[in-house]
């Protein structure tokens, strides 16, 4: 795996930086993520309800900070191994750690309350009510994007929503490398699912990318 080609400072919206190095690009991503309102909102989501009344409530923010630290330790060990194999990787070590840390920090941004149960509730409710809601809204004519929208909504998945939050809603303009590091399931809702007996079957079970993100995803692959 050639990380020298995989890690890039390119973004969906270009910037005119004084220093366009890979490390500086990852530091800008880090700053944008940490200062975002999406991160602050994690403190309002409960990760675990404690049974002990004297115990502190664990929020998604607490959990994400713990995952970030675990990711940092794992990334540093990987960096040590990669530098032993390729001394030139030393130029990417801090950038690599930044990418892993920030992917860990934002991995739960799109998860609804009650986690996977919340995802299921959203999907079932929309599948049952989306058609009647569209009629109430007077949407008698359907555009070409309607089927794409329906699939995105009726296959709601927290990781795909996290990508939507940082790229479309918050417009953090992260590097393609940081966005790619966040992708958990490399498929969209309209892609046919693989058989569980095929390679990478687990990664293909859920949609991890909304159809609305297809444009930047293609650019991310080219970048």
C-alpha positions as CSV (number, residue, x, y, z in Angstrom):
1,X,0.0,0.0,0.0
2,X,1.6,3.3,-1.2
3,X,0.7,5.9,1.4
4,X,2.7,8.5,-0.5
5,X,0.0,8.3,-3.2
6,X,-3.0,7.7,-0.9
7,X,-2.5,10.6,1.4
8,X,-3.3,14.0,-0.2
9,X,-3.9,17.6,0.8
10,X,-6.5,18.1,-2.0
11,X,-10.0,19.2,-1.0
12,X,-13.4,19.5,-2.7
13,X,-13.0,23.3,-2.5
14,X,-9.4,24.4,-3.1
15,X,-7.6,26.7,-0.8
16,X,-4.6,29.1,-1.4
17,X,-2.4,28.2,1.6
18,X,1.0,29.7,2.4
19,X,2.1,26.2,3.3
20,X,0.4,23.4,1.3
21,X,2.2,20.5,2.9
22,X,0.4,17.3,3.8
23,X,1.0,17.9,7.5
24,X,-0.4,21.4,7.3
25,X,-3.4,20.1,5.4
26,X,-4.1,17.5,8.2
27,X,-3.6,20.2,10.9
28,X,-6.3,22.4,9.1
29,X,-8.6,19.4,9.1
30,X,-7.9,18.8,12.8
31,X,-8.7,22.4,13.6
32,X,-11.9,22.5,11.6
33,X,-13.2,19.3,13.2
34,X,-12.4,20.2,16.8
35,X,-14.0,23.6,16.5
36,X,-17.1,22.3,14.8
37,X,-20.5,22.4,16.4
38,X,-21.0,18.8,15.4
39,X,-18.4,17.8,17.9
40,X,-19.9,19.8,20.7
41,X,-23.3,18.2,20.1
42,X,-21.8,14.8,20.9
43,X,-21.9,15.8,24.6
44,X,-25.8,15.8,24.4
45,X,-26.0,12.2,23.2
46,X,-25.8,9.5,25.8
47,X,-23.6,6.5,25.0
48,X,-24.4,4.4,28.0
49,X,-27.2,4.8,30.6
50,X,-25.6,4.0,34.0
51,X,-27.5,1.8,36.4
52,X,-25.6,3.1,39.3
53,X,-27.2,6.4,40.4
54,X,-23.8,7.8,41.6
55,X,-22.1,7.1,38.3
56,X,-21.5,9.8,35.7
57,X,-23.4,9.6,32.4
58,X,-21.2,8.6,29.5
59,X,-21.8,10.8,26.5
60,X,-20.9,10.2,22.9
61,X,-18.3,12.9,23.3
62,X,-16.6,11.0,26.1
63,X,-16.7,7.8,24.0
64,X,-15.3,9.6,20.9
65,X,-12.4,11.1,22.9
66,X,-11.5,7.6,24.2
67,X,-11.7,6.2,20.7
68,X,-9.5,9.0,19.5
69,X,-6.8,8.2,22.0
70,X,-7.0,4.5,21.2
71,X,-6.6,5.4,17.5
72,X,-3.6,7.6,18.2
73,X,-1.8,4.8,20.1
74,X,-2.5,2.3,17.4
75,X,-1.5,4.7,14.6
76,X,1.8,5.5,16.3
77,X,2.6,1.7,16.5
78,X,1.7,1.3,12.8
79,X,3.9,4.3,12.0
80,X,6.9,2.8,13.8
81,X,6.4,-0.4,11.7
82,X,6.0,1.4,8.4
83,X,9.1,3.6,9.1
84,X,11.1,0.4,9.8
85,X,10.0,-0.9,6.4
86,X,10.4,2.4,4.5
87,X,12.4,5.2,6.1
88,X,10.8,7.6,3.7
89,X,7.5,7.2,5.5
90,X,8.9,9.4,8.3
91,X,7.7,12.4,6.1
92,X,4.1,11.2,6.6
93,X,4.1,10.0,10.2
94,X,2.4,13.0,11.9
95,X,0.0,13.3,9.0
96,X,-1.0,9.7,9.3
97,X,-1.6,10.0,13.0
98,X,-3.7,13.1,12.5
99,X,-5.9,11.3,9.9
100,X,-6.5,8.3,12.2
101,X,-7.1,10.4,15.3
102,X,-9.7,12.7,13.6
103,X,-11.4,9.7,11.9
104,X,-11.8,8.2,15.3
105,X,-13.1,11.5,16.8
106,X,-15.8,12.0,14.2
107,X,-16.8,8.3,13.7
108,X,-20.1,8.8,15.7
109,X,-21.2,12.2,14.4
110,X,-24.0,10.8,12.4
111,X,-25.3,8.2,14.8
112,X,-28.9,9.0,16.1
113,X,-30.0,8.7,19.7
114,X,-30.2,5.0,20.8
115,X,-27.6,4.0,18.2
116,X,-28.5,1.2,15.9
117,X,-32.0,1.0,17.3
118,X,-32.4,4.6,16.4
119,X,-31.2,3.9,12.8
120,X,-33.8,1.1,12.5
121,X,-36.6,3.3,13.9
122,X,-35.7,6.1,11.3
123,X,-35.6,3.6,8.4
124,X,-38.9,1.9,9.4
125,X,-40.7,5.2,10.0
126,X,-39.6,6.7,6.7
127,X,-40.4,3.6,4.8
128,X,-43.9,3.7,6.2
129,X,-44.6,7.5,6.0
130,X,-42.4,9.0,3.2
131,X,-44.9,8.5,0.5
132,X,-47.8,10.0,2.4
133,X,-45.6,12.9,3.6
134,X,-44.6,13.7,0.0
135,X,-48.3,13.8,-1.0
136,X,-49.1,16.1,1.9
137,X,-46.3,18.4,0.7
138,X,-47.8,18.4,-2.8
139,X,-45.0,16.6,-4.5
140,X,-47.0,15.3,-7.3
141,X,-44.2,15.3,-9.9
142,X,-41.1,13.4,-9.1
143,X,-37.6,14.6,-10.3
144,X,-34.9,12.2,-11.4
145,X,-33.3,12.6,-8.0
146,X,-36.4,11.4,-6.1
147,X,-35.5,7.7,-6.2
148,X,-32.0,8.6,-5.0
149,X,-33.5,10.6,-2.1
150,X,-35.9,7.8,-1.1
151,X,-33.0,5.3,-1.0
152,X,-30.9,7.6,1.1
153,X,-33.7,8.2,3.6
154,X,-35.0,4.7,3.8
155,X,-31.5,3.2,4.2
156,X,-30.4,5.6,6.9
157,X,-26.9,4.7,8.3
158,X,-25.0,6.7,10.9
159,X,-21.6,6.6,9.2
160,X,-23.1,7.8,5.9
161,X,-24.8,10.6,7.9
162,X,-21.4,11.5,9.5
163,X,-20.0,12.1,6.0
164,X,-23.0,14.1,5.1
165,X,-22.6,16.3,8.2
166,X,-18.9,17.1,7.8
167,X,-19.1,17.6,4.0
168,X,-22.5,18.9,3.1
169,X,-24.1,20.3,6.2
170,X,-21.1,21.7,8.1
171,X,-19.1,22.2,5.0
172,X,-15.8,21.7,6.8
173,X,-14.0,21.2,3.5
174,X,-11.8,18.4,4.7
175,X,-9.1,16.8,2.6
176,X,-10.1,13.8,0.5
177,X,-7.8,11.7,2.7
178,X,-9.7,12.7,5.9
179,X,-13.1,12.0,4.2
180,X,-11.9,8.6,2.9
181,X,-10.6,7.7,6.4
182,X,-14.2,8.2,7.7
183,X,-15.8,5.8,5.2
184,X,-16.8,2.6,7.0
185,X,-18.9,0.8,4.4
186,X,-17.7,1.5,0.8
187,X,-21.1,1.3,-0.9
188,X,-24.2,3.5,-1.5
189,X,-27.8,2.5,-1.0
190,X,-28.4,1.7,-4.6
191,X,-25.6,-0.7,-5.0
192,X,-26.5,-4.4,-4.9
193,X,-25.4,-6.2,-1.8
194,X,-22.8,-8.9,-2.0
195,X,-23.4,-12.4,-0.8
196,X,-22.2,-13.0,2.7
197,X,-19.9,-15.7,1.3
198,X,-18.0,-13.2,-0.9
199,X,-14.9,-11.3,0.2
200,X,-15.5,-8.1,2.1
201,X,-19.1,-9.1,2.6
202,X,-19.3,-7.5,6.1
203,X,-18.2,-4.2,4.6
204,X,-20.9,-4.4,1.9
205,X,-23.9,-5.1,4.2
206,X,-24.7,-1.5,4.9
207,X,-24.7,1.7,2.8
208,X,-21.9,3.9,4.1
209,X,-22.2,6.6,1.5
210,X,-25.4,8.5,0.6
211,X,-26.2,9.0,-3.1
212,X,-26.0,12.7,-2.5
213,X,-22.3,12.3,-1.8
214,X,-21.5,10.5,-5.0
215,X,-20.0,13.6,-6.7
216,X,-17.3,14.3,-4.2
217,X,-16.7,10.6,-3.7
218,X,-15.7,10.3,-7.4
219,X,-13.4,13.3,-7.0
220,X,-12.0,11.7,-3.9
221,X,-11.1,8.6,-5.8
222,X,-9.4,10.6,-8.5
223,X,-7.6,12.7,-6.0
